[in-house]
Amino acid sequence: MPIPEDVTGEEIDKDVRQELQSLPKTLAEDVAKNLVMVARLIDEEPERAYAYSKVALRLASRVAAVREAGGFAAYANQKYAEALAEFRAARRMTGSVELWPVMADCERGLGRPEKALDMAGTPEVHKLDKAGQVEMRLVAAGARRDMGQLEAAIVTLQSPELASHSVQPWTARLRYAYADALLAAGREGEAREWFAKAVEADKDGSTDASDRLAELDGVEFVDAFDETVAEDDSESVAEVVEDAGDDTVDGADTDVAEDGRKDVDDD
């Protein structure tokens, strides 16, 4: 896989760079560059990110950070079985519980929401930091919804973090998930309130809460670049011009005819 000239490998996190020190220098540089490409592409071009992750895995499969990157790249491409295998490998290497929520979400992706719920009730969850615990709560609520348990999903999301007025990195997503669950349960008024709260917390546009809120308020957006709309508008304008032209011609012909009759009458 080609690596752009501006990628040096120094862009990676210092902790990852430290892990790569166990490799020969040239190999470590190559792996680092591929990991940079994974991080750069995973949101916008997940398939390419996945391809770079496979290169990194081929070069350094015994490095936990590489296994983790491979897991996230597979996860972004909905390759949940592969992602889960990579996350498990990374966890075995590090002993960390940090990946526990995304591992549970892989179980959901594999059609095993009951397994995800089981993971939400294990001691590992108590070892997670606050962000990880919120993420686990989101996964558990999603699993409840997978099983058709809407009210249980709503209750799962009700927490001190949801009630807090302070805005944290997870606040918008938590409020959004709660609003979406309320809407699915037919509680539209409450859903609108929480979509509005999600908008307040979503400073970087990580959710489409503003669109969902507008939809509930009956606001419709027209794409200015919609070719179909543009063609319809063009046709409408052309018809108006054509009609106006016909009226002008008809009117002019009538005037000429009348003038001609006047001249004959005068003679």
N, C-alpha and C positions, 0 to 999 in steps of 0.2 A: 504494500500500500504506500502511495506517495505521501511524503511529509512536506508541507509547505516550508519555505526557507525561513519564515519568521518564527517557526516553532523550534525552540532550543532544548526543551525538556526541563529548563529551570523554572518553568511556570507552575510545576506541581507543588503540592503542599509539602512543607518541610518534613512532616512525619512520614509521608510516602517516600520522599527522597532518602530519608534515613533507612527505611526498609530496603531500598534498592542498593544500599551500600554493600550488601552481602554478595552482590553480583560483580563480575569484572566490569571495569569502567565503561568500556565501549558498549557492552551489552546493557548496562544500566542506563546509558544515555538513550539507546534505541527504545528500550521499554518505556522510559519516561516520556519520550516524544509520542509514542502511541497512546499512552495514558492521557496526555494533553489533548490529543485528537478526540478521544472518547468523551472527555469532559466538554470539549468545544462543540461537538456535534450531537450529543445525546438528546437534546430538547428539540432541535429543528430537523435533524437528519439522523434519526435513530438507527436506520439500516447501515449507514456508513459508520456510525459509532460502533455498532456491533462488529463490523468487519475489522476495525482497528483493535477492538478488544480481543478478537481471536488471535491477532498477530501477537499482542502482548502476552496472552496466555500460552501461546506456542513457545515464546522466548523465556518466560519466567513463571511457570504455573505454581512454583513453590513459594511465591511471594503473596502474602495475604491481601495486600492492596490490589494486586493484579486480579486475584480471584473475585474480590469485591467489585472491582470495575467491570469485570466480565459478567457478574451477576446483574448489575444495574443495566448494562447494555442489553442483556437478554430480556430483562424485565420490561424495558422500554419497548421491546419488540414483541411483547406478550408471549415470550417463550418461557413460560412459568416453571416448567419442570427443570429446564436448564438453569434458570436463574436460581431456583431453590437449591440445586446441587452446588452451585458456586458459592452461594451465601453460607451454606452449611460448611463447606470447605474452609472459607475464610474464618468462620466462627471457631472451628476446630483449631485453627492455627493461632488465633489470638485469645480465645477464651472470653471474648467480649459478647455482651448481650445486645449491643447496639443495633444489630440487624434483625432482632426478633420481630418487630412489627412488620417489616417488609417481607420476612419469611412467612408470616401468618397471612399476609395479603397474597402471596404466591399460592398458598393453599386455597384461598378463595378463587383465584384465577384457574386453578385446576378442578374447580367444582366441588371443593371440600370445605364448605363454610363451617361445618361442625368442628373440623380440625382447627380452624382459625379461632373459633370460640374457646376450644380447649387450651390453646396457646395463650389466650387472653387471661386465663385464670391460673397461670403457672407462677411460681416464685420469681422467674426471670423478669417478669413485668415490674416487680418492686425494685429491681436493680437499675431500671431505666431512669434516665434523667427526665425532667418535666416534659420536654419536647417529645421524647420517646413514649412516655405514658399517654400523652394526648394522641399521638399517632396510633398507638395500640387501641385507644378508645374509638378512633375513627374506623379502624379495621374491624373491630368487634361490631360496631353499629352496621357497617356494610355487610357483615356476615349475617346479622339478624335480618336485614332487608333481603338478602339472597334467599333466606328461608321463609320469606313472606311475613315476618314478625315486625310489622311497622311500628306498633306502639312500643315494643321492646327496644327497637332501634332508637326511638325518640328518648326513652328513659336512659338508655346507655350513654347518650350524648349530654344529658343533663349533668353538669358537674360544676365545681367551683371555677374552673377555667372558662366555661361558657358564661357563667354569671359575672365574671370579673369585668370591670370597666377598663382595665389596662389593656393595651394592645401589644400582643406578643407576635412572633413570627407565625405562630399557628392559629391565631385568633380568627382571621378571615376564613380559613378553611373549616374550622370548627363551627363557626356560625353558619357558614354556607351549607354544610352537611346537615345541620339541625333544621335549617329552613327547608331544605329539599325533602327531608324526612317528613316534616309537618305538611308540606304540600302533597306529598304522596298519600298521606293519611287523610286528605281532604280538609285540612285545617288552614284554609287559604289566608285568612286574616292574620293569624300568627306567623304564617310563612312569610307574608309580605313584610312584617315587622322585622323578622330576622334576616331576610335578604337585605333590607335597608341597613341593618347593623353590620352585616358582612361588607357592604359597600364602604361604610365608614372606616373599616379596618383594613380594607384591601387597597393599600396605597400603590402597590406595584402591579395591579391587575392580574393577580395570580388565579383569580376565579372569574366567571362570567356573571357574577352577582348583579351587576348593573343591568345587564341584558335581561336577566330573569325578573328583576324588579320592574323594568319597563314593560315586559310582557304581561305581568300581572296588572299593571296600570293601563293596559290596552294601547300602549304606544307601539306603532309600527315603524320600522326603519326601512328606507328604500336605498338600495345600493346604487350609488352614483355611477358606478362602473358596470352596472348590469346591462349587457348588450341588448337583451330582450326589451327592457324598458326603454333604452335609447332608441331602438328601432321603432317601437310603437310610437314614441314621441315624434320621431322624424316623419313617420307616415302620417300622423295626425297633422303636423305642420304642413306637409306637402298637400294634404287634402284641403286644408283651409286656404292655402295659396291658390290651388287649382280652382276652388269654388269662387274665390275672389276674382280670379282672372276671367272666369266664364261670365260672371256678373258684369264685369267691366266691358267685355267684348259685346255681350248682348245689349248692354245699355248704349254703347257707342253705335252699334248697328241701328238701333231703334231711333237714336237721335238723327243719324244720317238720313234714314228713310223719311222721318217727319220733315226734315229740312227740305228734302227733295220734293215732297208733296206740296210744301209751302211755295217753292219756286214755281211749280207747275200751276198752282192755283193763282199765283201772282200774274203769271203770263196770261 
